[in-house]
Amino acid sequence: MRILLLTHAFNSLTQRLYVELLRCGHVLSVEFDVNDAVTEEAVALFRPQLVIAPFLKRAIPESVWRNTLCWIVHPGPRGDRGPSALDWAILDGETHWGVTLLQAEAEMDAGPVWATREFPLRAAAKGSLYRREVTDAAVACVLEALERLADPGFRPEPLAENPGRGRLRPAMRQADRTIDWSRDDTASVLRKIRSADGVPGLRDRIEGRELYLYDAHPEGTLTGTPGGMIAHDGHAICRATLDGAVWIGHMRERGEDLPHDLAGLKLPAVQVLGDVLRGVPERSGDRREIRYEEVDGVGWLYFDFYNGAMSSERCRRLLAAWREALRRDTRVLVLAGGGDFWSNGLHLHVIESNADPAEASWDNIQAMDDLCETIIETRDRLTVAAMSGNAGAGGVFLALAADLVWAAPGVVLNPHYKNMGNLYGSEYWTYLLPRRVGDQTGDIMANRLPLGAPEARAAGLIDDCFGADRDDFLHQAQERAAALVQDPDYAARLADKRARRERDERERPLARYREDELSHMQLNFYGFDPSYHVARYNFVYRVAHSRTPLHLALHRRKGWRPPDDEVAVS
Ligand code: COA
């Protein structure tokens, strides 16, 4: 089918649907919801048989849904309506939640139901639930609805006939989730912060400053006067609640002199609070961004960095942890990333917050390269990148630094840099990518499109993709890593790896690759063309799109002709 994805942004859910639908053989194009006229134009150009709206903030124009079948992904169970579905579910402590695929009609979220799925609601931030459970359920709904569409006997069920357990709820306001630090226990504080994480964040006041809070985790041991700041660990702060304490990893400052209404940058809490923390003791607690464990002779290094963003400081900490792990007597070392993201490369918010963003970018890429180099140069054991979360830009190439790269089936990879203002990229990609994908290198870098894990495996970008879901992937990855340790060919594999590295080094030293990549990056950071700085600014301040880029909008490319032989389904 010819399917138009009409969306506010090409976010993770939209990207996942994009790769899943392409896999099914559909012809896809994407249009950002800029305004009604632009949407109407896109529909006229592409003549879709179906419009899917995975992530919309406004209603689809009547002129579109009256003439073309339109499906809306709503992140709530049957009957749930309104723009803050997940926020309410988390705040209200629901134990189960759902996703419903509705047909667009005059009343928002009230059209007939094509498919619906329910799932247990994990105790997690809104963004995490959205990227995992909601995305998996949305894909299942869309694929099921496509089968139903092909069945002439199927009619979507009007909500009135089966209203479900959901209801219409208003947009959540900050007042609905304000924390009362003198009365709220840990569970309520966590629910409130998580209901607003990643957008818009929970508004709070600290020392007269208005701040949005994110990235909250329970603390099991430390306690103090409710509301008091009782510790920091160099990144996050720990605040006492009525019955315990919570760690808050990230904050965003609200300030009138800041450039946008979603003002301020989401940064490590300690960086935002600065001097306010004078006198607050530094202590480690139950929150660990980097965690090492050993299972069956395999070292597992997890790095659960918020939003997958890797600042210089995080890169250096991870490098130190890698070196520490190399001191252990293991035969296989696995880089396991985090549950939501594996890695998204340079920390663009921290860079933006620096008085000299070019210098900060330079420092960050050096730290990433040092990390990649050390992984590539690990010669005394086999290394694996196990990706249960998505990765983008430098984060993908960091994974390719390992000997073996495995991913869960729902993982989406963006192995390219150009979307960030034509950034050239480093992380030894000029060494790591061609040796895996050969002459597809140019296309992968230039197309700027996401790849699903199965497609990445087919292209040779990764070695394998397995498991029914994330948990099953990690379980199977443990078995496979343990099998590597026991592999009778282990010594031969290791010898091959060393020989290959030595041969590659003789042909072209790693240092040359780095030098060459960084000469391009130097121009990106310090040169006359400000594209990277502009793109980074737009990204971190979430500047709304004013048009859909041509690599996504097939219908806007030169040479695209609307087919005149098919009739739209209505
Ligand atoms: N640095 C800082 N923050 C980042 C980040 C990065 N490299 N990549 C993503 N984030 C943040 C986003 O700002 C967003 O913040 P929010 O919590 O306020 O919502 C959050 O992570 C999720 O990002 P989003 O773009 O909504 O996620 P997605 O899953 O829809 O898209 C990517 C994933 C990778 C396509 C997209 O995030 C991206 O292009 N990131 C930049 C990659 C990059 O160019 N890195 C620098 C070069 S190495």
Residues whose N, C-alpha, C, O or C-beta is under 5 A from the ligand:
A	BS01	COA	F10 N11 S12 G198 N307 A309 N344 G345 L346 H347 L348 H349 G392 A393 G394 N414 M420 F539
